[in-house]
Amino acid sequence: MNITDKRRGRATLPELLAPAGSPEALAAAVEAGADAVYLGLSVFSNRMRARNFSPRELSDAVTLCRIYGVKLYVTLNTRVFDREREELEAICSLDGIRRADGFIVADPGVAAMLRERVPGVPLHASTQMTCSTARDAEVLSRMGFTRMVAPRELTEEQIKKLVRSSPLDIEIFIHGAHCVSFSGQCLMSYAMGGRSPNRGECAQPCRMVYTVEGRNGAIDADPCRHPLSLKDMSLASHIPEIIGSGVASLKIEGRQKGADYVRGVTATYRRLLDERRAATAEETEFLENLFSRSGFTDGYFTGNRRKMTGVRPEGEGDRTAPRKDGAAPDRKVRITARAVIKRGSPTALTLTDGEITVTVAGPCPDEAVTLPLDADGVRSCLCKTGSTPFLLEPDDITVELDPSLWLTRAQLNELRRSGTDALIAAHKAAAPSANGPEFPKKEITRPAFKRVAVMLRAEQATEEAARYFDILYLPGEELFGAKDEKRIPSEKLGLYLPPVSLSDEETEKALGSAREAGIKYVSANTLSQLDAAKSSGFDVTATQRFNVTSSAAAEQICSLGADRVTASVELSAAALSHLTRPVGAVVYGRFPLMMTERCILTDRCGGKMCLMKETAPVFLTDRKGAKMPAVPIPGCRTLIFNANPTWCADRPDTVKKANLTHTVFLFTTETPQQVDRVIAAYENGEAPADPGAIRRF
């Protein structure tokens, strides 16, 4: 039976998607029974520290996967700069790219190029896009995506709800490393060392030691003092529930892991899926021995977020997975053959692999001088497929042979090699392209310049702020409190929606309240928030959380309805000035480094009381003494901000040259008096009091 036919028996199961950070890991994933693999090139991949693939290796990888009936998805999931557009265009023309089964994408500008240059190849929205609701999926569908990779933070019930209401296939992570921050919303590595998580360069500072300090000193939040380092995820004990959820694909994280890890984990989940059961204690122990951080957690899936932190002992790398513990399926693909050896005609060999059939010709047979050729001798030569991916059993070979003819063994071997080479070449044929989906384009005009403030507390909305800023964004109840106090003109107030949205209903409720209060402006952080706010008639600013780093990305967000688009804080003033689409930028304040779905003090307070609020202000202090404000928000979540605020009051020309549509001031821990002092400094062009404690724009 062909291995592809074997996989057809899994039609009722979700796809098992394995990582391939190297050709060796790819071979291990295929051997272990993966239905699909995902891999990246040496550029535009969010795992730049992985071995990754050259263009030639990518082409060979696609062919290998085609032979084994395995789908191959290419990760092009970093944020791209304008200066890299030509390089990206060149990548779109690669053979392996044009024959891929899908692209995993995070940048809307990259998605637009792929729709245009490689039409017909499905687009998968990376978890880096921070999409988590049905409305997110609806927007992605209009953008040409066919699949959405859900955040690891969703519970089982949230996953089921998403699958029921999403127009796209849903993919979830089932095993591997956890980012403590929502993916796509972490800038800690960038802020602390200039290595961008959105560019595949993350240095994992979340795995380091930190002290959590409150008003009365250090809070012993974690005995190992690693409050941001989460255990690896494993949902091996929840396979029946996951199958029942209706998700389309199950992703194993690990493109930076070795082939033995990939083989062992993939084979284990292959077995669990095929047998539709949860892992045994022995299987869980095997997975832990391969790689784990103080064991595993299923905290987000189950909703039990306690005891999720864990570390890897220093110096301990991947462990080897013995093959006996991860029994893999046959590596060979079984094919059939028909050999025709007739007097006076070239010898013909036809090989068939599923729906692919090739025929090659060999020499005309000679008349036998002594012993004539027999059918069993022909089969004996043809079934020696050796290092090829194919298995050819004698019973699968039909021989049509005239009597008293002769071919040498070398001639039959060459005929077999020609046939398997032709079969491999047939698998290299590119899939036919189809027309890409139409994406509506919006006529983009430059909006009137506005000075914008984002504040966490109503008390920060001072009279000076009301005078200086055109829009003051506040979250939920803080916004309505400021409106009731009537210190700020209602026409200047705007609703700042939560950094991440896991509920379309909550977004609609917040927008409804804002509409009833006569609020005009909304600051959106996600695609679903942007779409809902625009559909409700609000003036919408897309925040820096969209991670816009290129003109193409800015154009796509504008086309979705944003009135103003804020660029990523990773863009310099010079880079901003070269964008061909107008954007705004953060010119003051501590930008958010990460948002966690669990309180960083969960293991201490357990949700019974808010220790964060009780001991506020709270700071996360690193080994160098840098203090990062940690702010609790509804849902026992934590926002962590940069230790050093952006400051450019004394460099107005730099801001002017950036040609911005709006400037954004982020107020986090500032008192009302400090807010007023910042405004005065920017009006007067003042230098920072401590040049070593600020970040330049």
ABEGO torsion letter per residue (X at the ends): XBAAAAAAAAAABBBBBBBBABAAAAAAAAAAGBABBBBBBABGBABAABAEBBAAAAAAAAAAAAAAGBBBBBBBABBBBAAAAAAAAAAAABAAAAABAEBBBABAAAAAAAAAABBGBBBBBBAAAGBABAAAAAAAAAAGBABBBBBAABBAAAAAAAAAABABBBBBBABEBBBABBBGABAAAAAAAGBBAAAGABAGAAABBBBBBBAAEBBBABAAGBAABBBBBBAAAAAAAAAAAGBABBBBBGAABBAAAAAAAAAAAAAAAAAGBBBBAAAAAAAAAABBBGEBBAAAAAGBABGABBBBBBGBBBBBBBAAABBBBBABBBBBBBBBBBBGBBBBBBBBBEABBBBBBBBBBBBBABBBBBAAAAAAAAABAEABABBBBAAABBBBBBBGBBBBAAAAAAAAAAAAAAAAAAAABBBBBBBBBBBBBBBBBBBBBBBBBBBABAAABBAAAAAABABBBBBEAAAAAAAAAGABBAAABBBBBBABBABAAAAAAAAAAAAAAGBABBBBABAAAAAAAAAAGBBBBBBAAAGBABAAAAAAAAAAGBABBBBBAABBAAAAAABABBBBBBABEBBBABBBABBAAAAAAGGABBAAAAAOBBBBBBAAGBBBBBBBBBGGBBBBBBABBBBAAABAAAAAAAGBABBBBBBBABBAAAAAAAAAAAAAGBBBABAAABBBX
